[in-house]
Amino acid sequence: MKRQTLKRKLKHFLRLEPVECGKRPQTAYVCIPNEYLFPEVIRYIDMGKTVTLPLKGNSMRPFLCHQRDKALLCRCVEPSVGNPVLAEVTPNKYVLHRIVAINGDEVTLRGDGNMNVEHCRLSDVKALAYGFLRKGRTTPDLIDSRKWRVYSWLWMRLLPLRRPLLHLHHFFFRSLKVLD
């Protein structure tokens, strides 16, 4: 799919149409392949803009949910341990995970719902998730808030107990969804 065709399709799907009073507008979901989406997202971030990106996947469970929550992304100037970042772990494979270690130029990442780690270079960290829109709210949970810092500190130290805690969460809330 060429860039021109993709832009034309985006304009078609994002066209605003009037809605009659009292009727719910129909929502259309557009699935854009990551190989086209993320270079555009990174281009906007490099221009100094912020991007709101719907989350896909269960790697940040139990606190961030697939197709429910959104990440607010901005340029990452000085990444540090504990920050959630958008990183390119292999060519054209991007993840939104938390930094668990920085050793020189190598960054170790782990999703909150994952037990395994992924590695990338410091230059492959493309954006910082400075906040999240959770559970349909319009006010973001910012990563520099007290709530987020306490949650991050606690969850990172519960690594040995994560698997049983995630199983309990799934058992009680049936929260893990199968991806398309």
C-alpha positions in Angstrom: 0.0 0.0 0.0 1.5 3.3 -1.1 1.7 6.3 1.2 -0.6 8.3 -1.1 -3.3 5.6 -1.0 -3.0 5.4 2.8 -3.4 9.1 3.2 -6.5 9.1 0.9 -8.0 6.2 2.9 -7.3 8.0 6.2 -9.0 11.2 4.9 -12.0 9.1 3.8 -12.4 7.4 7.2 -11.7 10.5 9.3 -14.3 12.7 7.4 -16.6 14.4 9.8 -20.3 14.1 9.0 -23.3 15.8 10.8 -25.2 13.7 13.3 -28.8 14.2 14.1 -29.7 15.2 17.6 -30.4 12.2 19.8 -28.7 9.7 17.6 -25.4 8.1 18.3 -22.8 8.5 15.6 -21.5 5.3 14.1 -17.9 4.7 14.9 -15.7 3.1 12.4 -12.4 1.5 13.3 -9.5 1.8 10.9 -6.8 -0.9 11.1 -3.6 0.6 9.7 -0.6 -1.8 9.5 2.2 -1.0 11.9 4.7 -0.6 9.1 2.8 2.5 7.9 1.4 3.8 11.2 4.5 4.0 13.4 6.8 5.8 11.0 4.0 8.5 10.8 3.6 8.6 14.6 7.4 9.0 15.0 7.5 11.7 12.3 4.8 13.7 14.2 6.7 13.2 17.5 9.9 14.3 16.0 8.1 17.5 14.8 7.4 18.2 18.5 3.8 17.2 18.5 2.1 14.8 20.9 0.2 11.7 19.7 -2.6 9.8 21.2 -2.4 6.2 20.3 -5.0 3.5 21.1 -3.4 0.5 22.8 -3.3 -2.9 21.2 -2.2 -6.0 23.0 -2.1 -7.3 26.6 1.5 -6.7 27.5 0.6 -3.8 29.8 -2.1 -5.7 31.7 -3.7 -5.5 34.3 -3.8 -1.7 34.4 -3.8 -0.8 30.7 -6.3 -2.7 28.5 -6.4 -3.7 24.8 -8.7 -1.3 22.8 -9.9 0.4 25.9 -7.0 2.7 26.9 -4.9 5.2 25.0 -1.3 6.3 25.4 -0.2 9.9 25.2 3.2 10.0 23.5 5.8 12.8 23.2 9.5 13.1 22.4 11.7 11.2 24.8 14.6 13.4 25.7 16.1 11.6 28.7 14.7 8.1 29.2 15.0 6.7 32.7 14.3 3.4 34.4 10.5 3.1 35.1 9.4 5.2 32.1 6.9 3.6 29.7 8.3 4.2 26.2 7.6 3.3 22.6 10.6 1.5 21.2 11.6 -0.3 18.1 12.9 -3.7 19.3 13.5 -5.2 15.8 13.0 -3.5 12.4 9.3 -2.5 12.1 8.4 -4.1 15.4 7.4 -1.5 18.0 6.4 -2.1 21.6 5.1 0.2 24.4 6.9 -1.2 27.5 8.5 0.0 30.7 12.3 0.5 30.9 13.6 -1.8 33.5 17.4 -1.2 33.0 19.7 1.0 31.0 23.3 -0.3 30.6 25.3 2.2 28.5 23.6 2.2 25.1 21.5 -1.0 25.7 17.9 -0.6 27.1 16.0 -3.5 28.7 12.2 -3.3 28.4 9.4 -5.3 30.0 5.6 -5.0 29.6 3.7 -4.9 32.9 1.9 -8.1 31.9 5.0 -9.9 30.6 7.6 -12.0 32.3 10.2 -11.8 29.4 12.3 -8.8 28.6 13.1 -7.2 25.3 16.2 -5.3 24.3 16.9 -2.3 22.1 19.4 0.5 21.8 19.0 3.9 23.3 18.5 5.4 19.8 15.6 3.0 19.2 13.6 4.6 22.0 11.3 6.7 19.9 8.8 8.2 22.3 7.8 8.6 26.0 4.3 7.7 27.1 3.8 10.7 29.4 0.3 9.7 30.3 -2.6 7.4 29.7 -6.3 7.9 29.1 -7.9 5.0 31.0 -11.4 3.6 31.2 -12.9 6.2 28.8 -11.8 9.1 30.9 -10.9 12.4 29.4 -8.4 13.4 32.1 -5.1 11.5 31.7 -3.2 9.6 34.4 0.2 11.3 34.0 3.4 9.3 34.8 4.8 12.0 37.0 1.7 11.9 39.3 2.1 10.4 42.8 -0.4 7.6 41.9 1.6 6.5 38.9 4.9 6.7 40.7 3.6 4.5 43.6 2.0 2.1 41.2 5.2 1.8 39.1 7.5 1.4 42.1 5.3 -1.3 43.6 4.6 -3.2 40.4 8.3 -3.3 39.4 9.2 -4.8 42.7 6.4 -7.5 42.5 8.1 -9.2 39.6 8.3 -12.7 41.3 4.6 -12.5 42.1 3.4 -11.1 38.8 2.4 -14.3 37.2 0.1 -15.5 40.1 -1.3 -11.9 40.5 -2.1 -11.8 36.8 -3.8 -15.2 36.9 -5.9 -14.1 39.9 -6.8 -10.9 38.1 -7.9 -12.9 35.0 -9.9 -15.4 37.2 -11.8 -12.6 39.0 -12.3 -10.1 36.2 -12.0 -12.3 33.0 -10.0 -9.3 31.8 -7.7 -10.9 29.2 -9.1 -10.6 25.7 -8.1 -12.6 22.7 -6.5 -10.4 20.1 -7.9 -10.4 16.6 
